[in-house]
Amino acid sequence: MGLPALLAPWVARPDRSAVLVDFDGSLAPIVDEPSAARALPASIAAVSRLAGCLGLVAVVSGRPVDFLYEQFGDDRLAYAGVYGLEQRHAGGVAIDERALPWLDAVAAAARRAEGDPGLEGVGVERKGSVAVALHWRTRPERAEAAIRFAAEESRRHGLEVRDGRMVTELVPPVAVDKGTTLGALLAARTGEIDAVLFAGDDHGDLAAFDALGRAVAGGRLRHGVRVAVRSPEEPPGLAARADLEVDGPGGLAALLSSLADALEAPGPES
C-alpha cells in the first residue's frame, strides 16, 4: 500500500517521531483463547523495522508486560502493560506504586472467579498481579454472569471495572489508562517527539485517541495520527475519532510496513 500523506512528518523527522500500538485486535488477531493470541509475523517485522528508525516505538496494551515481551523480545521497544500499570525497564517489570495496595484484592477476586461455579465456561485470565479479566467469547450466553460477578467484586473490594470486547476486567482504582500512559511516555521525552501515531481497535484505545487529540490541539505535539483498526466489533466512536482507518491487523501491518519502507528508502544523495 502507498504511504498516506498524513505520515510525511514521520519520514521527514524520524528521530522526532513515535509509533504507539495496541496489541489485541491491532497487532494480533482476536482469538477465542487469550493465551493463544500471537502478533502477525508481518506486524512483528514492521514494528522491529520501525524501532530501528524512529525516536520511540511502544506497545501499549491491556496485556501484562511479560506477555508482550515474549511476543516481540525487542529491547528497543517500550512496553506498557495492563493499560500502563506495568512498564518494562532494564531491570524488569515495574508496577505503578499506586496499584500496590490493591494487589491482594485483585488476587482475592481472581481466586473467587476461578472457584465460582456460576462462572462455568467463563475464561479467567490473571494479568500479572495487577488485574483479572473475565472472557466470554466462546460462551456469549455467560456475559451476564461475568458482568454481574465483576460488579459484585468491585463493590466488595473497591476495584474498578473495565469493559472490552467480550471481556470485563477488575483493576486497581488508579487513574491510569492508555491516554495517561501515552502522556507519560511523551512526558519522559519532552522536547524530543513532535509526531505521534497511535493505532487501536477497542474501548480502551479511545482514551489514547482523545489524549493524542488534546496534545495536538494544545500545541504539545505538532502532528498526531489516530489509526482505527476496523473490525465487526469496533466500539462506537472509534472511526469518528480516527484520522486513518485500516482493515484489521493485516491492514495495520501493511500500513506500518509502508512506513518502514519509506523510512528505509535511500535518500536522493545515495
Backbone as CSV, one residue per row, in Angstrom:
resi,resn,N_x,N_y,N_z,CA_x,CA_y,CA_z,C_x,C_y,C_z
1,MET,0.837,-1.194,0.000,0.000,0.000,0.000,0.871,1.243,0.000
2,GLY,0.385,2.331,-0.598,1.119,3.578,-0.582,1.044,4.232,0.788
3,LEU,2.028,5.040,1.105,2.057,5.697,2.409,1.137,6.911,2.397
4,PRO,0.180,6.997,3.326,-0.706,8.171,3.375,0.090,9.453,3.603
5,ALA,-0.370,10.529,2.979,0.321,11.816,3.097,0.407,12.295,4.540
6,LEU,-0.551,11.884,5.371,-0.534,12.300,6.772,0.743,11.869,7.497
7,LEU,1.406,10.844,6.974,2.587,10.311,7.660,3.893,10.898,7.119
8,ALA,3.806,11.892,6.259,5.020,12.532,5.747,5.927,13.067,6.859
9,PRO,5.382,13.664,7.948,6.277,14.162,9.003,7.123,13.058,9.649
10,TRP,6.628,11.828,9.687,7.385,10.716,10.270,8.612,10.412,9.406
11,VAL,8.421,10.535,8.104,9.521,10.273,7.171,10.515,11.434,7.181
12,ALA,9.998,12.635,7.326,10.865,13.824,7.315,11.736,13.895,8.559
13,ARG,11.179,13.558,9.740,11.928,13.639,11.001,11.713,12.382,11.820
14,PRO,12.252,11.267,11.404,12.020,10.010,12.136,12.523,10.047,13.572
15,ASP,13.620,10.762,13.812,14.168,10.827,15.159,13.243,11.537,16.129
16,ARG,12.323,12.352,15.622,11.393,13.087,16.467,9.961,12.551,16.326
17,SER,9.856,11.298,15.880,8.544,10.700,15.637,8.375,9.421,16.441
18,ALA,7.107,9.099,16.708,6.789,7.922,17.521,5.621,7.162,16.914
19,VAL,5.630,5.845,17.154,4.501,4.970,16.820,4.161,4.174,18.077
20,LEU,2.922,4.299,18.530,2.419,3.568,19.688,1.254,2.708,19.221
21,VAL,1.256,1.433,19.614,0.299,0.491,19.052,-0.290,-0.401,20.127
22,ASP,-1.586,-0.611,20.034,-2.300,-1.608,20.824,-1.901,-3.006,20.338
23,PHE,-2.208,-4.036,21.147,-1.845,-5.404,20.763,-3.036,-6.185,20.200
24,ASP,-3.957,-6.613,21.081,-5.061,-7.461,20.639,-5.978,-6.729,19.672
25,GLY,-6.220,-7.319,18.521,-7.085,-6.709,17.529,-6.374,-5.698,16.657
26,SER,-5.119,-5.369,16.999,-4.348,-4.391,16.226,-3.102,-5.050,15.636
27,LEU,-2.212,-5.510,16.500,-1.041,-6.255,16.029,-1.341,-7.740,15.912
28,ALA,-2.319,-8.200,16.676,-2.670,-9.621,16.704,-4.159,-9.795,16.459
29,PRO,-4.558,-10.797,15.690,-5.985,-11.080,15.511,-6.622,-11.494,16.834
30,ILE,-7.881,-11.183,16.994,-8.641,-11.640,18.153,-8.857,-13.152,18.030
31,VAL,-8.606,-13.876,19.114,-8.784,-15.325,19.128,-9.668,-15.711,20.311
32,ASP,-10.189,-16.931,20.265,-11.090,-17.383,21.323,-10.380,-17.518,22.658
33,GLU,-9.151,-18.040,22.660,-8.394,-18.249,23.884,-7.310,-17.180,23.991
34,PRO,-7.415,-16.273,24.967,-6.463,-15.151,25.046,-5.000,-15.577,25.066
35,SER,-4.690,-16.688,25.731,-3.294,-17.108,25.818,-2.744,-17.549,24.470
36,ALA,-3.627,-17.826,23.509,-3.195,-18.271,22.188,-2.946,-17.116,21.228
37,ALA,-3.196,-15.885,21.642,-3.024,-14.732,20.753,-1.561,-14.566,20.369
38,ARG,-1.326,-14.295,19.105,0.022,-14.067,18.599,-0.003,-12.909,17.612
39,ALA,0.980,-12.037,17.712,1.106,-10.960,16.729,1.374,-11.566,15.360
40,LEU,0.818,-10.949,14.327,1.100,-11.401,12.975,2.599,-11.289,12.702
41,PRO,3.183,-12.255,11.998,4.603,-12.115,11.643,4.900,-10.797,10.935
42,ALA,3.979,-10.355,10.070,4.184,-9.076,9.386,4.168,-7.915,10.361
43,SER,3.362,-8.017,11.431,3.325,-6.966,12.455,4.646,-6.914,13.216
44,ILE,5.138,-8.088,13.602,6.400,-8.152,14.348,7.530,-7.565,13.505
45,ALA,7.560,-7.945,12.235,8.623,-7.452,11.361,8.550,-5.935,11.193
46,ALA,7.326,-5.416,10.988,7.172,-3.971,10.789,7.552,-3.192,12.034
47,VAL,7.106,-3.656,13.195,7.423,-2.967,14.446,8.928,-2.977,14.694
48,SER,9.563,-4.110,14.417,11.007,-4.204,14.599,11.740,-3.234,13.680
49,ARG,11.301,-3.136,12.440,11.935,-2.209,11.499,11.753,-0.766,11.954
50,LEU,10.570,-0.432,12.424,10.316,0.934,12.887,11.158,1.267,14.113
51,ALA,11.371,0.260,14.978,12.161,0.501,16.186,13.584,0.910,15.849
52,GLY,14.058,0.523,14.665,15.396,0.898,14.262,15.478,2.259,13.595
53,CYS,14.314,2.889,13.387,14.278,4.157,12.648,13.748,5.330,13.454
54,LEU,12.764,5.085,14.324,12.022,6.166,14.970,12.550,6.480,16.368
55,GLY,12.150,7.650,16.859,12.557,8.054,18.197,11.921,7.228,19.295
56,LEU,10.714,6.701,19.040,10.015,5.903,20.042,9.040,4.974,19.335
57,VAL,9.090,3.705,19.691,8.086,2.728,19.271,7.670,1.970,20.522
58,ALA,6.363,1.910,20.778,5.875,1.297,22.010,4.641,0.447,21.734
59,VAL,4.519,-0.615,22.502,3.303,-1.418,22.525,2.581,-1.065,23.821
60,VAL,1.354,-0.567,23.686,0.561,-0.122,24.833,-0.694,-0.972,24.860
61,SER,-0.827,-1.825,25.876,-1.831,-2.881,25.824,-2.440,-3.163,27.183
62,GLY,-3.586,-3.823,27.164,-4.166,-4.339,28.395,-3.494,-5.615,28.857
63,ARG,-2.644,-6.184,28.029,-1.915,-7.402,28.374,-0.800,-7.115,29.377
64,PRO,-0.376,-8.138,30.141,0.787,-7.950,31.009,2.050,-7.718,30.187
65,VAL,2.996,-7.019,30.754,4.238,-6.710,30.060,5.000,-7.971,29.683
66,ASP,5.035,-8.962,30.573,5.783,-10.180,30.264,5.233,-10.858,29.012
67,PHE,3.913,-10.874,28.854,3.299,-11.459,27.668,3.737,-10.698,26.422
68,LEU,3.717,-9.375,26.490,4.107,-8.563,25.340,5.571,-8.780,24.980
69,TYR,6.423,-8.837,25.983,7.852,-9.011,25.711,8.130,-10.366,25.082
70,GLU,7.393,-11.382,25.499,7.555,-12.703,24.889,7.201,-12.671,23.407
71,GLN,6.250,-11.818,23.048,5.825,-11.732,21.659,6.891,-11.096,20.770
72,PHE,7.559,-10.078,21.276,8.478,-9.293,20.455,9.943,-9.495,20.824
73,GLY,10.236,-9.587,22.110,11.608,-9.814,22.550,12.593,-8.760,22.081
74,ASP,12.126,-7.563,21.879,12.959,-6.496,21.315,13.135,-5.404,22.365
75,ASP,14.350,-5.237,22.830,14.616,-4.261,23.884,14.617,-2.822,23.380
76,ARG,14.495,-2.634,22.079,14.392,-1.272,21.550,12.981,-0.721,21.703
77,LEU,12.012,-1.598,21.941,10.626,-1.177,22.113,10.370,-0.781,23.558
78,ALA,9.418,0.127,23.760,8.868,0.385,25.087,7.619,-0.482,25.239
79,TYR,7.407,-1.017,26.435,6.263,-1.881,26.694,5.479,-1.323,27.874
80,ALA,4.197,-1.027,27.649,3.304,-0.590,28.721,2.175,-1.611,28.794
81,GLY,2.107,-2.334,29.890,1.112,-3.392,30.036,0.024,-3.022,31.018
82,VAL,-1.080,-3.749,30.942,-2.256,-3.522,31.783,-2.589,-2.026,31.770
83,TYR,-2.640,-1.478,30.562,-3.003,-0.081,30.285,-1.959,0.924,30.724
84,GLY,-0.878,0.437,31.309,0.175,1.318,31.802,0.478,1.107,33.272
85,LEU,-0.265,0.220,33.919,0.029,-0.101,35.316,1.339,-0.870,35.439
86,GLU,1.753,-1.505,34.338,3.055,-2.160,34.277,3.901,-1.505,33.191
87,GLN,5.193,-1.354,33.457,6.142,-0.849,32.472,7.378,-1.742,32.512
88,ARG,7.955,-1.981,31.343,9.195,-2.757,31.311,10.387,-1.815,31.311
89,HIS,11.342,-2.088,32.209,12.580,-1.333,32.278,13.749,-2.311,32.193
90,ALA,14.949,-1.782,32.156,16.122,-2.645,32.028,16.189,-3.681,33.147
91,GLY,15.712,-3.299,34.325,15.773,-4.221,35.447,14.599,-5.172,35.555
92,GLY,13.662,-5.094,34.650,12.495,-5.973,34.696,11.204,-5.186,34.598
93,VAL,10.160,-5.710,35.265,8.833,-5.098,35.187,8.588,-4.255,36.436
94,ALA,8.159,-3.017,36.217,7.823,-2.127,37.328,6.317,-1.931,37.372
95,ILE,5.730,-2.044,38.552,4.301,-1.838,38.766,4.089,-0.446,39.348
96,ASP,3.102,0.247,38.824,2.745,1.564,39.351,2.541,1.460,40.872
97,GLU,3.254,2.296,41.609,3.207,2.217,43.076,1.798,2.380,43.618
98,ARG,0.967,3.142,42.933,-0.394,3.376,43.409,-1.241,2.110,43.363
99,ALA,-0.815,1.128,42.560,-1.574,-0.115,42.447,-1.209,-1.123,43.528
100,LEU,-0.064,-0.949,44.158,0.438,-1.965,45.090,-0.528,-2.279,46.236
101,PRO,-1.192,-1.286,46.839,-2.118,-1.628,47.944,-3.312,-2.471,47.507
102,TRP,-3.537,-2.608,46.199,-4.716,-3.308,45.689,-4.414,-4.717,45.192
103,LEU,-3.160,-5.135,45.264,-2.802,-6.432,44.687,-3.471,-7.596,45.413
104,ASP,-3.606,-7.500,46.726,-4.281,-8.570,47.467,-5.749,-8.666,47.061
105,ALA,-6.387,-7.527,46.844,-7.789,-7.532,46.421,-7.939,-8.159,45.037
106,VAL,-7.004,-7.846,44.136,-7.038,-8.442,42.799,-6.873,-9.957,42.895
107,ALA,-5.926,-10.390,43.724,-5.697,-11.830,43.877,-6.923,-12.523,44.459
108,ALA,-7.565,-11.887,45.432,-8.764,-12.472,46.034,-9.890,-12.592,45.012
109,ALA,-10.061,-11.557,44.193,-11.093,-11.597,43.158,-10.800,-12.690,42.143
110,ALA,-9.528,-12.857,41.798,-9.155,-13.900,40.838,-9.440,-15.287,41.399
111,ARG,-9.085,-15.502,42.646,-9.351,-16.814,43.263,-10.842,-17.096,43.309
112,ARG,-11.611,-16.066,43.658,-13.056,-16.250,43.745,-13.646,-16.573,42.370
113,ALA,-13.138,-15.896,41.340,-13.629,-16.148,39.986,-13.301,-17.564,39.537
114,GLU,-12.084,-18.010,39.834,-11.664,-19.345,39.422,-12.453,-20.453,40.111
115,GLY,-12.971,-20.143,41.294,-13.710,-21.169,42.024,-15.214,-21.013,42.011
116,ASP,-15.725,-20.025,41.274,-17.162,-19.737,41.282,-17.890,-20.604,40.256
117,PRO,-18.757,-21.515,40.703,-19.486,-22.352,39.737,-20.408,-21.543,38.841
118,GLY,-20.788,-20.356,39.261,-21.639,-19.505,38.440,-20.923,-18.947,37.222
119,LEU,-19.579,-19.104,37.189,-18.800,-18.623,36.050,-18.314,-19.769,35.157
120,GLU,-18.985,-20.892,35.251,-18.610,-22.028,34.399,-18.639,-21.596,32.925
121,GLY,-17.559,-21.884,32.223,-17.468,-21.508,30.816,-16.847,-20.150,30.577
122,VAL,-16.689,-19.355,31.635,-16.051,-18.033,31.514,-14.549,-18.196,31.717
123,GLY,-13.761,-17.655,30.805,-12.316,-17.708,30.956,-11.833,-16.689,31.964
124,VAL,-11.018,-17.131,32.910,-10.458,-16.242,33.929,-8.975,-16.055,33.614
125,GLU,-8.595,-14.829,33.306,-7.215,-14.526,32.924,-6.592,-13.601,33.966
126,ARG,-5.563,-14.107,34.643,-4.808,-13.258,35.560,-3.788,-12.456,34.749
127,LYS,-3.860,-11.151,34.872,-2.936,-10.275,34.140,-1.830,-9.853,35.096
128,GLY,-0.818,-10.701,35.188,0.197,-10.482,36.190,-0.464,-10.469,37.555
129,SER,-0.070,-9.540,38.391,-0.665,-9.433,39.723,-1.608,-8.250,39.842
130,VAL,-1.787,-7.484,38.746,-2.493,-6.212,38.881,-3.905,-6.201,38.303
131,ALA,-4.339,-7.289,37.665,-5.692,-7.292,37.095,-6.140,-8.719,36.846
132,VAL,-7.455,-8.895,36.761,-8.023,-10.181,36.362,-9.134,-9.895,35.362
133,ALA,-9.143,-10.674,34.275,-10.119,-10.479,33.208,-11.030,-11.694,33.098
134,LEU,-12.284,-11.434,32.771,-13.281,-12.486,32.570,-13.720,-12.441,31.112
135,HIS,-13.472,-13.547,30.387,-13.755,-13.617,28.950,-14.945,-14.542,28.680
136,TRP,-15.798,-14.130,27.751,-16.929,-14.995,27.381,-17.075,-15.145,25.865
137,ARG,-15.979,-14.973,25.125,-16.059,-15.056,23.669,-16.577,-16.415,23.206
138,THR,-16.163,-17.482,23.860,-16.617,-18.812,23.448,-17.951,-19.191,24.081
139,ARG,-18.398,-18.417,25.052,-19.675,-18.682,25.727,-20.427,-17.359,25.910
140,PRO,-20.915,-16.771,24.816,-21.543,-15.449,24.915,-22.740,-15.402,25.841
141,GLU,-23.374,-16.551,26.060,-24.522,-16.576,26.963,-24.110,-16.382,28.426
142,ARG,-22.794,-16.403,28.702,-22.304,-16.228,30.074,-21.930,-14.775,30.355
143,ALA,-22.182,-13.890,29.415,-21.802,-12.485,29.597,-22.432,-11.887,30.844
144,GLU,-23.724,-12.116,31.032,-24.414,-11.506,32.170,-23.820,-11.967,33.492
145,ALA,-23.478,-13.261,33.585,-22.896,-13.784,34.818,-21.544,-13.141,35.097
146,ALA,-20.721,-12.983,34.053,-19.403,-12.383,34.233,-19.519,-10.916,34.639
147,ILE,-20.417,-10.198,33.998,-20.602,-8.779,34.311,-21.123,-8.612,35.736
148,ARG,-22.043,-9.467,36.126,-22.587,-9.397,37.480,-21.512,-9.702,38.521
149,PHE,-20.696,-10.731,38.258,-19.614,-11.078,39.181,-18.652,-9.899,39.334
150,ALA,-18.264,-9.278,38.213,-17.328,-8.152,38.281,-17.906,-6.998,39.084
151,ALA,-19.183,-6.729,38.903,-19.815,-5.641,39.650,-19.815,-5.933,41.148
152,GLU,-20.089,-7.195,41.502,-20.099,-7.573,42.925,-18.705,-7.461,43.536
153,GLU,-17.683,-7.923,42.794,-16.318,-7.843,43.305,-15.851,-6.387,43.400
154,SER,-16.299,-5.574,42.478,-15.961,-4.153,42.542,-16.497,-3.533,43.823
155,ARG,-17.734,-3.865,44.140,-18.321,-3.329,45.381,-17.618,-3.895,46.608
156,ARG,-17.265,-5.164,46.554,-16.653,-5.818,47.722,-15.254,-5.279,47.995
157,HIS,-14.441,-5.106,46.958,-13.029,-4.773,47.132,-12.663,-3.349,46.734
158,GLY,-13.586,-2.640,46.086,-13.265,-1.292,45.639,-12.467,-1.257,44.351
159,LEU,-12.434,-2.391,43.639,-11.714,-2.432,42.374,-12.531,-1.763,41.275
160,GLU,-11.846,-1.353,40.209,-12.511,-0.713,39.076,-12.846,-1.756,38.011
161,VAL,-13.994,-1.607,37.383,-14.403,-2.484,36.290,-14.111,-1.793,34.968
162,ARG,-13.468,-2.524,34.050,-13.219,-2.020,32.705,-13.738,-3.039,31.693
163,ASP,-14.490,-2.552,30.728,-15.101,-3.431,29.735,-14.357,-3.363,28.413
164,GLY,-14.346,-4.509,27.711,-13.750,-4.586,26.386,-14.587,-5.471,25.495
165,ARG,-13.967,-6.009,24.460,-14.674,-6.846,23.500,-14.878,-8.238,24.090
166,MET,-16.108,-8.500,24.552,-16.483,-9.776,25.163,-15.601,-10.100,26.365
167,VAL,-15.268,-9.067,27.129,-14.443,-9.237,28.325,-14.754,-8.109,29.286
168,THR,-14.651,-8.405,30.570,-14.683,-7.362,31.587,-13.526,-7.627,32.537
169,GLU,-12.967,-6.567,33.106,-11.767,-6.695,33.925,-11.941,-5.988,35.259
170,LEU,-11.216,-6.491,36.247,-11.118,-5.854,37.551,-9.685,-5.380,37.730
171,VAL,-9.520,-4.075,37.962,-8.198,-3.475,38.085,-8.196,-2.535,39.285
172,PRO,-7.031,-2.178,39.788,-6.969,-1.189,40.878,-7.590,0.138,40.441
173,PRO,-8.239,0.833,41.360,-8.866,2.122,41.025,-7.824,3.239,40.970
174,VAL,-6.947,3.112,40.000,-5.858,4.069,39.813,-6.098,4.787,38.487
175,ALA,-5.861,6.075,38.463,-6.142,6.880,37.273,-5.090,6.651,36.198
176,VAL,-5.110,5.433,35.649,-4.203,5.059,34.570,-5.027,4.426,33.460
177,ASP,-4.844,4.916,32.251,-5.443,4.291,31.081,-4.486,4.531,29.917
178,LYS,-4.865,4.133,28.725,-3.945,4.291,27.595,-3.697,5.752,27.268
179,GLY,-4.630,6.605,27.633,-4.424,8.029,27.430,-3.371,8.599,28.361
180,THR,-3.464,8.285,29.650,-2.460,8.781,30.595,-1.100,8.159,30.308
181,THR,-1.110,6.905,29.850,0.154,6.238,29.535,0.811,6.868,28.326
182,LEU,0.022,7.195,27.313,0.572,7.923,26.163,1.208,9.224,26.640
183,GLY,0.512,9.943,27.506,1.049,11.201,28.030,2.331,11.008,28.796
184,ALA,2.405,9.937,29.593,3.607,9.688,30.390,4.793,9.323,29.506
185,LEU,4.565,8.519,28.473,5.654,8.157,27.566,6.216,9.398,26.866
186,LEU,5.317,10.303,26.496,5.773,11.523,25.830,6.430,12.486,26.815
187,ALA,5.893,12.555,28.034,6.482,13.444,29.037,7.921,13.044,29.348
188,ALA,8.190,11.747,29.292,9.553,11.272,29.541,10.506,11.680,28.423
189,ARG,9.925,12.129,27.308,10.733,12.560,26.151,10.351,13.985,25.746
190,THR,10.074,14.807,26.717,9.666,16.188,26.441,10.706,16.891,25.572
191,GLY,10.216,17.512,24.518,11.100,18.216,23.611,11.774,17.333,22.589
192,GLU,11.525,16.013,22.641,12.187,15.088,21.724,11.252,14.565,20.646
193,ILE,9.934,14.578,20.902,8.971,13.973,19.987,7.999,15.039,19.484
194,ASP,7.863,15.138,18.158,6.937,16.095,17.543,5.715,15.427,16.921
195,ALA,5.838,14.149,16.563,4.785,13.465,15.816,4.516,12.107,16.434
196,VAL,3.231,11.804,16.677,2.850,10.534,17.303,1.718,9.898,16.517
197,LEU,1.892,8.634,16.189,0.819,7.797,15.637,0.401,6.821,16.722
198,PHE,-0.911,6.716,16.949,-1.431,5.685,17.853,-2.460,4.863,17.094
199,ALA,-2.349,3.534,17.167,-3.287,2.638,16.480,-3.961,1.726,17.487
200,GLY,-5.292,1.594,17.365,-6.031,0.718,18.261,-7.394,0.365,17.708
201,ASP,-8.055,-0.557,18.393,-9.317,-1.101,17.860,-10.442,-1.184,18.872
202,ASP,-10.177,-0.911,20.158,-11.156,-1.259,21.194,-11.469,-0.074,22.102
203,HIS,-12.366,-0.315,23.062,-12.804,0.715,24.006,-11.614,1.404,24.673
204,GLY,-10.652,0.608,25.147,-9.525,1.175,25.878,-8.662,2.098,25.049
205,ASP,-8.742,1.975,23.733,-7.922,2.817,22.860,-8.513,4.206,22.664
206,LEU,-9.787,4.373,22.980,-10.414,5.686,22.826,-9.746,6.731,23.706
207,ALA,-9.311,6.326,24.900,-8.634,7.274,25.793,-7.339,7.773,25.171
208,ALA,-6.621,6.888,24.473,-5.388,7.308,23.805,-5.692,8.210,22.616
209,PHE,-6.734,7.875,21.860,-7.140,8.751,20.752,-7.437,10.157,21.274
210,ASP,-8.192,10.224,22.367,-8.575,11.533,22.913,-7.359,12.292,23.446
211,ALA,-6.462,11.577,24.128,-5.269,12.225,24.675,-4.382,12.764,23.562
212,LEU,-4.273,12.010,22.481,-3.453,12.463,21.354,-4.075,13.698,20.708
213,GLY,-5.400,13.691,20.566,-6.072,14.864,20.019,-5.856,16.095,20.871
214,ARG,-5.915,15.933,22.198,-5.706,17.076,23.102,-4.271,17.584,23.020
215,ALA,-3.320,16.667,22.886,-1.918,17.077,22.830,-1.641,17.927,21.596
216,VAL,-2.245,17.556,20.478,-2.051,18.343,19.251,-2.785,19.677,19.362
217,ALA,-4.035,19.635,19.843,-4.817,20.870,19.963,-4.173,21.852,20.938
218,GLY,-3.519,21.308,21.977,-2.888,22.174,22.964,-1.479,22.613,22.603
219,GLY,-1.000,22.202,21.430,0.316,22.628,20.980,1.471,21.836,21.562
220,ARG,1.187,20.745,22.291,2.268,19.939,22.860,2.893,19.007,21.821
221,LEU,2.156,18.743,20.751,2.665,17.966,19.623,2.340,18.710,18.337
222,ARG,3.190,18.559,17.342,2.905,19.181,16.052,2.000,18.295,15.193
223,HIS,2.189,16.986,15.319,1.445,16.075,14.457,0.932,14.883,15.267
224,GLY,-0.299,14.514,15.020,-0.873,13.321,15.639,-1.754,12.610,14.634
225,VAL,-1.607,11.303,14.551,-2.434,10.493,13.660,-3.017,9.335,14.455
226,ARG,-4.344,9.254,14.468,-5.052,8.180,15.169,-5.549,7.184,14.135
227,VAL,-5.115,5.939,14.275,-5.444,4.902,13.306,-6.446,3.935,13.928
228,ALA,-7.635,3.863,13.352,-8.654,2.914,13.800,-8.462,1.605,13.051
229,VAL,-8.289,0.529,13.803,-8.158,-0.799,13.211,-9.558,-1.403,13.182
230,ARG,-10.147,-1.453,12.012,-11.551,-1.805,11.882,-11.808,-3.281,12.150
231,SER,-12.988,-3.548,12.711,-13.456,-4.913,12.926,-14.966,-4.867,13.070
232,PRO,-15.646,-6.012,12.956,-17.092,-6.034,13.163,-17.502,-5.667,14.586
233,GLU,-16.532,-5.696,15.526,-16.846,-5.454,16.936,-16.321,-4.107,17.420
234,GLU,-15.941,-3.224,16.517,-15.342,-1.972,16.962,-16.348,-1.148,17.758
235,PRO,-15.875,-0.454,18.793,-16.778,0.308,19.650,-17.281,1.572,18.966
236,PRO,-18.443,2.063,19.378,-18.932,3.331,18.838,-17.924,4.447,19.111
237,GLY,-17.730,5.288,18.135,-16.842,6.427,18.316,-15.423,6.216,17.849
238,LEU,-15.027,4.973,17.596,-13.638,4.734,17.195,-13.355,5.362,15.834
239,ALA,-14.168,5.014,14.841,-13.943,5.544,13.490,-14.103,7.063,13.454
240,ALA,-15.061,7.587,14.230,-15.306,9.030,14.223,-14.117,9.812,14.754
241,ARG,-13.329,9.208,15.654,-12.166,9.887,16.227,-10.906,9.703,15.384
242,ALA,-10.958,8.809,14.394,-9.750,8.408,13.680,-9.397,9.371,12.554
243,ASP,-8.091,9.440,12.290,-7.586,10.178,11.130,-7.367,9.246,9.946
244,LEU,-7.088,7.980,10.249,-6.932,6.934,9.245,-7.651,5.686,9.729
245,GLU,-8.079,4.847,8.787,-8.679,3.570,9.116,-8.011,2.486,8.292
246,VAL,-7.826,1.318,8.921,-7.283,0.153,8.218,-8.164,-1.044,8.536
247,ASP,-8.085,-2.060,7.686,-8.899,-3.258,7.873,-8.140,-4.298,8.684
248,GLY,-8.443,-4.372,9.972,-7.905,-5.416,10.818,-6.392,-5.366,10.979
249,PRO,-5.848,-6.340,11.723,-4.405,-6.382,11.948,-3.589,-6.475,10.657
250,GLY,-4.125,-7.158,9.653,-3.405,-7.218,8.380,-3.250,-5.854,7.742
251,GLY,-4.314,-5.053,7.814,-4.244,-3.701,7.265,-3.273,-2.831,8.023
252,LEU,-3.222,-2.982,9.361,-2.278,-2.191,10.153,-0.848,-2.617,9.842
253,ALA,-0.612,-3.936,9.730,0.737,-4.411,9.396,1.190,-3.824,8.064
254,ALA,0.266,-3.740,7.092,0.614,-3.169,5.791,0.961,-1.694,5.914
255,LEU,0.198,-0.950,6.728,0.483,0.473,6.922,1.840,0.672,7.581
256,LEU,2.120,-0.091,8.650,3.397,0.058,9.344,4.562,-0.378,8.455
257,SER,4.337,-1.383,7.638,5.382,-1.820,6.705,5.660,-0.736,5.669
258,SER,4.611,-0.073,5.183,4.802,1.011,4.219,5.592,2.160,4.831
259,LEU,5.300,2.454,6.107,6.065,3.498,6.783,7.526,3.079,6.914
260,ALA,7.765,1.816,7.287,9.146,1.341,7.391,9.853,1.399,6.034
261,ASP,9.148,1.034,4.961,9.735,1.115,3.621,10.181,2.543,3.314
262,ALA,9.309,3.508,3.619,9.622,4.897,3.334,10.816,5.373,4.173
263,LEU,10.884,4.932,5.413,11.982,5.348,6.283,13.314,4.734,5.852
264,GLU,13.258,3.529,5.305,14.480,2.817,4.936,14.911,3.099,3.490
265,ALA,14.053,3.799,2.738,14.384,4.079,1.347,15.625,4.969,1.260
266,PRO,16.518,4.680,0.315,17.715,5.536,0.181,17.339,6.948,-0.220
267,GLY,18.025,7.913,0.338,17.774,9.311,0.003,18.324,9.650,-1.368
268,PRO,18.001,10.826,-1.855,18.437,11.235,-3.201,19.946,11.313,-3.339
269,GLU,20.643,11.479,-2.202,22.088,11.592,-2.280,22.773,10.244,-2.328
270,SER,21.985,9.148,-2.070,22.568,7.817,-2.038,22.848,7.315,-3.447
